[in-house]
């Protein structure tokens, strides 16, 4: 085989390799762009924990809202925070944030 035919064969192999790489890249791009929607971080709310709610209520209690906090707990069917259904934590916090008259 002459040097020119070896060079032509090498060029052809490089072109075939480039085509294969391009096809693989296109396939990967298609797989990641069309099949999986991007997660919507804005629509995911953080889960409220007992400890987080307790911290807010403790601050309100120290600010003079102890009686109102007790009333809120009873509103949600409990005598203490651990008796409140975690599904009600968000509403309980909203109510606690609305407390304004310390008695």
Buried (B, 14 or more C-beta within 10 A) or exposed (E): EEEEEEEEEEEEEEEEEEEEEEEEEEEEEEEEEEEEEEEEEEEEEEEBEEEEBEEBBEEBBEEEBBEBBEEBBEEBEBEEBEEBEEEBBEEBBEBBEEBEEEE
